[in-house]
């Protein structure tokens, strides 16, 4: 390793350490990395010059000169995320910590057309202007869509919910001067939940929305198989020959565990259902028990393949309390004829597929500082 490589390694290590701890002195950095204070000072000065870190006051001192606080600059780079839904799009801007700086919804119905892409990208350009962000500060734009995508081509190959088969990142890229990335919305939401929450490294992220979605993470990374992403629990057959699923099969998990199964009319609201449930409404209670039974069976079936934590996200999870989670855990355990103990089932409050899509570019940026 030559001198230039050593300097680059030291600089990268200093930045990663400051990024992870947020407030450090030069002495603390030198001690943690086992390099000299003058070397740390040189790295810090370079990072300051680039805008990556800045002085942030002083630490308290018990005597002698106060040490300066070195902190990262979270808005040194930003990324945008766009969640494409049937009747609207949800847009966010996030910083280097994945914190949402701005979010906005636009009522723009999806269509697999060039006109839609031009319309959508025009709204994105407006958001960029509103953010007052310089081109070099924007790492890229991530798109999350209700459809299974091919990671290699970033093209939707199964998009029956939106009729989005063939929709590609190239359709959007031609209207934007920034790098773009397209992925399945459940995978993006799972990535954001993992990023924001103190979760296990191995888990199933299960989205309970009008359409169910699942994604498996192993060692903190989403797992993709040679043909499909892992965790598509929504299309696991739960009741052979049962209700029709939009995928064409019968009896899939989606047909029994989507949030729509809790509603007594197509125009019902999930919040209203839970209000009735909390008031002790007998019909809502019966519907909830039936729903939990199907959900527990689906989770149990998954546990027979991968015995990991299950993290719930989406509309239904938003309204679930600790008693609901405890009851669901009990129902899952009842399905096991081997052992009554099951891995934790938890609720994530960080459901945001748009932010998860934007994270693709934040994580790519941070990897530049890996040694």
N, C-alpha and C positions, 0 to 999 in steps of 0.2 A: 504494500500500500504506500503510495507516494504522499508527499506533503499536502498536495491539493485534496486528495481523498480523505486524509486525516482531518483537515479543516472542514470539509463538507460533512463528514460524520459527526464531528463535534457540534457544528452548527445545527444539524438536524436533531441531535440528541437534546441540545439545550431547548430548542423550540418545542419538541414533544413533551419534555418535562414541564415546561412552563404552561403549555396547553393543558396538560392533565391536572396540574395542581393549582393553576390560575393565579396564585400569589406566592412568589418566591424571591428570596434575596440572592445575590450573586454567590455569597458564601454557601447557602443551602444548595444551590445548583452545583457548585464545585464539589461539595461533599458527596452529594448523591451520585454524581457522574465520575467522581474520582479523577478530576482534572484540575488544573491550577486556576486560581481566581483571575489572573491576567488572561488566560485562555477564555474563560467564561466572559470576561469583560469584552474581549474582541468579538466573540460570537453575538453577545447581546447588542453591541453597537451596530453590527451588521444587520441584525434582525430589526433593530429600531429604524435603521436607514431604509430598510425595505417596507416598513410599516407593519410588520408582523407582531411586534411587541412594543410596549411603551412603559415609561415610569408611571407608577400609580401610587404616589405618596410614600410614606415611610412607615416601617415597623416601629412598635413601641420599643424603647430601650431602657434597660435597667442601669445604664451608665455608659457614657461614651457616645460616640457618633451613631446616629440612627441609620439603619440599613435601608436602602431604597427598595421599594416593592417593584418587582418586574412582573407585568401582567400581559397576557395575550390581547390582541385586538380582534374581538369576535367578528367584526364587520369588515375585516380586511378582504374577505371574499364572501359572496352571497350565492345562493342557488334558488331557482324558482321551481315550484312543483305545481302540476296541473292534474286534477282528478277529473276524468271525463265520465260524466254520467248521462243518463238517457235524456233528461230534460234540462240539465244545467252543467256548468263546470265550476269547480272549486279551485281557486288559485291561492298559493302561499309563497312568501319569500322567507327563507331561513338563513341564519348566520352559521358560522363555523361550529357552533355547539348544537345546531339543529333547533334553535329557538325560533319560533315564528315571529317575524317582525311585522308582517302585514298579511292579511287574508281577505279574500273577496270572492263572492259568488256572482255568476252571470247566467241569466236564463237563456241558454243557447242550446236548443234541442240537437242531439247528435244525428248526423247523417254521414254515411261513408262516401263523402264527396269532396271534391276539390274546393267547392264553395265553402263548405263547413271549415275546412282547414284554414283557408284564407281569413275567414271571419274570426276563428279562434286565435290565430296568430296576431291579428290586428288588436285583439283585446290584451294579449300578452305584451305587445309593444306599448300599449297604454299603461299597463302596470309598471313596466320598466321605467317609463318616463316619470310616473308618480313617485317612484322610489328614489329618483335622482341618482341613479347608479351609473357609474362610468362603465363602458364596455369591458375594460380589463378587470373590473371588480366582479363581474358575473361569470361564474364558473360554467354554468349550463342550465338547461331546462329539462326537468324530468316529467314524464307523462305517465299517469296510472290509468288503466282502462279496464272495464269489465269484460275481460276476455283473456284467454290463454295466449301467451306470446312466445315466439321462438327467440331465445336470447341471441342467437347468431345473427338473425336478420332483423330482429325487433319488429316482427310482423305478427299480427293476430291470426292464429290458425284455427281458433275455436271461439267465436264471438257471437253466439246465438242471442244473448240477452240484448245486445245493441244492433244485431245484424252487422257486425263489424269485421267479418272474415276478410282478410287481405289488407286491412288497414295497417299502414306501415309508418315508421318514424320518418321515412323519406317524404311522405305526404306533407309533413309539418316542417321538416328541415329546410325545404326549399324556400320557405317564407321567413326564416329566422337566421340571423347571422351568428348564432351561438350553438355550441354542441347540444344535441338533444338525445334523449334516451327514453324508450318506451318499455313498460313492464306491466304485468298483471297487477291489478289494484290490491288484491289480498297480499301478495308478496311485498308490495310497497308498504302497506299498513303494518305488516308483521315486522318489517325492518325498522320502522319508526318506533313501534312498541318496544322492541329489543333495545334500541338506542336509548330510549327515554326511561325505561323501567329497570329496576333491579331484579331481573328475571334470571331463570336458570339458563345455562348455555344450550341445553337440549330441551326442545319444547314443540308443541303443536299450537300455532296461533289460529284460533277459530273465530271467524267473523260471523255474527248472528244478525244479519241484515235481511231485507226482503229477498236477497239471494245469499245463501250460505257460502262461505269461502274458507279454505284451509291452507296453511303453509307450515312446513316443518323446518326447524332450524336445528342443526347439529354443530356443537362447539361454537355457537353464536352466529353461524353463517347459514343462510337459507340453502336447503339441499335440493339440487336439481338432478333428476335421473337422466338417462340417455335419451329418453323420449318425452317425458313429462316432468314437470316440477313435482316434488313430493308434497303430500299432505292434502290432495284433492278429495278430502273426506266428503265433500258435498255430493259427490257422484258415486260414493260407496252405497251399494244396495242395502237398505235397512229392512224393508218389508218386501220380500219377493212378490212380484205381481201386483204391487200396491199402486199408490197414486202416480199419475203421470208426471215426469220431470221434464223440464225444458230441453234436456240433453237428448231426449228420445227414449230413454229407458223408463222403467216403472219402479217405484219404491225407493228412490234415492233419498239420501239424508236431506237434501235440499227441500224435497216435497213434504217433509215432516218437521224440520227444525228451522225453517226461515221465520223471520219475525211476523210474516203475514199469517202464520198458523195461529197466532194469538188473537187475531182480529176477527170480529164477527161480521165485518162488511169490508168491501174493497176500499172504501174511503175512511176506514177506521184509523185511529192514531195510537201508536204504541204507548205513548205517555198516558193516554186516557185509559188504556187497558190496565196499566200498573196502578193508576189511581183507584180504579175499581177493585183491583186485587188487594191493595192496602186497606181499603174500607171493609173488606170481608165479603165482597160480592161472591156468592156461591158459584155462579156460572164462570166468573173469571178464575176462581180458585180451581174448579174442575178442569178448565182449559189449561191452566198452568201446570197442574199435576200431570196431565197427559203429555204436554210439551216436554216437561222435564224427564218423563219416562223415555221418550224417544231420544232426547239429547243424551241421557245417561247411557243408553244402549249404544249410541254412535261412538261416544267416548270410550266405552268399554271395548268395543270392537277395535278401535284404534290402539288401545293399550295392549291388545293381544299381539300387535305387530311391533310397536315402539312404546315402551313403558316410560313415558316422559311427562313432565308437567304439561298441563293444558292451560293456555291463557285465552280468555274470552274477550272479544272486542265487538264493536258495532252497536246497533240500536238496543238490542235486548240487554247486552252487558251494561250499557249505560244506566239502566234502571235497577239492576240487580244489587241486593244488599248482602251482608255477610250471612244472614239466615238462608237466603236463596242459594248461595254458594255451598253452604254446609249441607243443605238438603240435597243439592245436586251431587255432591261428593258422596253422600250416604247412598243415593240411588245407584251411582256407578259401582260402589263397593258391593252392593247387593247382587249385582250381575256377575260378580266373580265367584266361581266355584272353587277357586284355588286358594286365594288369600283375600281377606277382607280389606287389607290396607291398599290404598291407591296413591299415586303421586299427587302433588298439590294441584288444585284447580283454582286459578286466580282470575281476577278481572283487571284488565288494563284500561286506564282512563286516557290513554294516549292514542286513540284511533284517529289517524289522519293519513290517508293514502297519498294525498298530494305532498305532504311533508316527507313521507317515506320515499316518494319518487325523487324529490330534490336531494335527498341524502346521498343518492348515487354519486353526485358530483362533489359533495362535501367529503365523503370517504375517499374518493379518488384524489382530491387535493391533499388530504392528510397523508395518504400513502407516499407522497413525494418526500416526506420527512422520515420515512422508515429507514433503518440502517441494517 
